Amino acid sequence: MKWSEVCNHYPCRFVLVEALKAVSNNRVRTIEEMTVVEEYDNPIQAWEGYKHYHKENPEREFYVFHTSKQEIEVIEEYFTGIRRS
């Protein structure tokens, strides 16, 4: 699905999407194709859903957006800290 299709199917909702096809350019991730995993009433539920799906499938690319946005943009940030075991 394209973002415009998601917005039409899920108006004024928080959606958890999985990126199926995405490209990066100058630290901006553009999601070209996505699928809706879940829809939510509020951001707290959406964030809990994100954490649940990401924990089970860390290799998959999940995002939470609100469908009132005309366009979506993901800015890539890289972790530069030290991890402790």
Salt bridges, closest charged atoms under 4 A:
GLU18 OE1 - ARG60 NH2 2.63
GLU32 OE1 - LYS21 NZ 3.55
GLU33 OE2 - LYS2 NZ 2.94
GLU39 OE1 - ARG13 NE 2.84
ASP41 OD1 - ARG13 NH1 2.35
GLU48 OE2 - LYS51 NZ 3.04
GLU56 OE2 - HIS52 NE2 3.43
GLU61 OE2 - ARG29 NE 2.81
